[in-house]
């Protein structure tokens, strides 16, 4: 399949999910499962990025966008409103097109990936810290 055809399909997917609001609509109608489904469609853009041999950090940034969209989008109603504004697939399409023409990672790519990693690690560690604190308070 040609690069041009892959990019056209990626454009179509991003258009329908973000500009025609299928991402928030499906997420609203099928809470949780809908966000998983639309993220699956969004992964096509990442597959195209891999096929075009974009830098790994750009692919990581695209995956971070999808991860944020899926995680926050899974929150009933508020997540669907977030999906309307965040438009992960449109962001990923822009990254795909820009980096396809000039396939180099930017400082912004690195910053976005490192920032997402820090937030992810903080989100994982906060419940553990809270549990340790509660345990210590209870055992005195």
Order of alpha helices (4+ residues) and beta strands (2+ residues): alpha-alpha-alpha-alpha-alpha-alpha-alpha
